[in-house]
Amino acid sequence: MISDHRAFWNAQAATYDDEADHGLRDPDVRQAWRDLLAELLPTPPAKLADLGCGTGTLSVLLAEEGYDVVGVDQAPNMIDFAVRKAKAAGLNVPFQHADASKPPLEAGTFDVVLARHVLWALPDPRAALERWRDLLKPGGRLVLIEGRWWTGGGLTAQRTKRLLNGIATITQTRPLTNKGLWGAPIRDERYAMVAVVGVDDAASST
C-alpha cells in the first residue's frame, strides 16, 4: 500500500504545482496562504515540521518568513522538486524522504506540526496524529488543513475532531471558503483546524 502511494505521488510530482494552491505561482494566492498561516502559527522563528510537504511550497514560504522548517514526504520526486525550490529561493531547508505518518524526527522538539491535505490520505490517521503529537513540545500546535472533497474523498471537520479526541485540544476550526486560497471558487468543505498539546480541555474552542 505504501509503495503504491509513493508511486502515485511520484508520478504526480511533475505537474503537482500546476494547481493554484500547490505551486502558489499566482502572487495573490501566495499572499492568501501567507496571511492564513500567519494567523494560525506562532511567530517566527518557531520550529515547524511540514509533513507530507509535497514539492515544498509551504516549507519554502514559511522559511522565507523566518520559520525553522523541516519538510518530510514519502515521494522522492516530490522531495527533489522541494530541494530545487528551496535552493532557487536561496534557502537551506532540510527535506527528508520518509513516510509522513511515521516521520523520523526527534520527539518533543517542534513548536508546530503542519499537515496540509495529508491526514485524509493516511491508512491510520489516528495513529499518525498520535505520532505527530509526540513530536511537539508542551503547548505545541497541530495545524491541519483538510477537507471533504467534492469527489467524495477527504475528512469532514467533524470526523477530524473525533480523531483528535484525547490527543490534543482543539482551539480553532476555520472554514476556508475564500476563493483566493484556491485560485477559484470551491464547492466542497475545506477547513483549518488547530489543536494544542498539554493544555486544559476547558480552554478548547471550536
N, C-alpha and C positions, 0 to 999 in steps of 0.2 A: 504493500500500500504506500509506504513512504517513498519507495523508488518510483512508483507511478506518479505521485505528486511532484517529485523532483523533476521527472522527465517532462511533465506537463508545463511546469513553470519555467524550466529551461527553454522550452520551445516558445514560450510567451515573451521571453526577455527582449528580443529584438524589437518588438512592437509595443511593449508594455507602456512606454512613455507617451504613446500616441493619445492615450486617454488624458483628458484635461487635468483630472485630479491626480494622475500618476506622475506625469512629467512636469507639471506646473510650468509649462513653457509660456503660457499667457501671463503677463505681468499682473493682471487683475486677479486671476485665480491664485497665483503665487502669494499675492498680498493677502487675499482672503484666508488662506491657510496660515500664514504668518500671524495674522491678527487672532485667529481662533486659538492657535497653540499658545500664544502669549497669555490668553485668558485662562487656559486650562493647566498650564505648567507653572512650577515655581520659577523664580527669577534665575537667570544665568549667574554663575557657571554650574548649575546643578548637574549631577552626573545622571545620564539617561541611557537606557538600553532601548533601541529601536528594533523590536523583534518582528521578524518577517518583513525586513526592510525593503525587499524588492530591489529596485535599481538605485536605492539610496537617496531618493529625492528629499524625503523629510529629514533624513540624517544630515544631509549637507545643508539644508535650510536651517536646521537648528544649530549646527556647528557654526554657521555664519552669524547666528545670533549670540554666540558665546557659550553654548552648552558643551559639556564634556560628553560626547556621544560615542557609543559603540553600536554598530549595526550587525544583525545576525539574519541570515537567510539560508535555507536549505538548497537553493538552486545556484550552482556555481556560476552559471551565465549571468544571473542577476547580480551576484557579487562582483563579477568582472566589470559590469557596467557601473556599479556603485563606486568601485575603486577609481575608475577613469573619471567619473563625475566629480569626485572629491578632488582628485589631482588637478582637473581643469579649473576648479574653483580656488586652487592654491591652499587646500586644506589637508591636514593629515588626520583623516577619520579612520579608525580601525574597523575593518569589516571582517566578519568571521563566517565561513561556510559551515553551517551547523543547523540542526533541527531547532526551529524557533520554540517548539513546545518543550524542549529539553535543553535550554541554552547553556553552554559550558562557561558560565560566568560566575564570579565569586559571590557567594551568598552575603546578604546584609550590607552591600556596598553601594547600592544605587538609590538615588532620590526619586527616580521615575522609571517605570516600565511602560513604554508606549507600544501599542499594537493596533495598527490600522488595517481593518478588513482581513484579519488573521484568525481570530478566535473561531469564527463560524466554520472555517475550513478544517479545523483540527478534529481528529477522531475521538479525543477525550478532552474536551475543553475544560472540564472541572479540574482534572489533574494538571493541565497546563497552568491554570490560574493559581493553583497551589504552589507550583514551582516558581512562577513569576513573583508571587508574594514573597517567597523566601529570598529573592534577590534584593528586596527593598530594606532600607534602614527603617527603624521605627518612625512612623509618620510619613513614610514614603507613599507615593501615589501610583496606582494603576490607572492609566489613561487608555481607555478602549474606545475606538471609533469603529462602529459596526452598523449593521442594517439588516433589514429583511427585504431582500431584493425582489423586484417585480418578476424575476424569473422563478421565484419560489425558494431560492436558496437564502441562507443567512440566518440571523438570530433576531427575534424581536427584542425590544428593550426589556420586556417582562421576563423573557427567558434568560437574558444576561443577568438580570437582577437575581434570579433564583440561583444561577450558577455561582454568584458571588457570595451567597448567604453563608456566613460562618468563616469566610476567607478575608474579607475586607469590608469596611463601612462605606457605603455609597454616599458621597457628599454632593454629587451633581449629576443630573441626567439632562442633556440638552438636545432637543431636536435640531438636526442640521438640514433645514429646509432652504437655506439661502442658495439660490442657483449659482451665485458667484463662486461657491466652493467646488462646483461640479462642472462649470462651463456651460450648463444648460439646465432648464427646469427638470425636476425629478418627479417620479410618480410612485415612490415607494417609501418605506420607513428608513431613515438614516439618523444616527444619533451619536453623541459623545457621552461616555459615562466615566466619571472619576470616582475612584474608591481609594480610601486611605487605610493603611495598616497601623495597628497599635493605637487606635482612638476609640473612645467610648461609643457604643451603639446609639446612645441617646443624642449624639451630635449629628446623626445622619440626616440627610435631606434629599429629597428627590424632586 
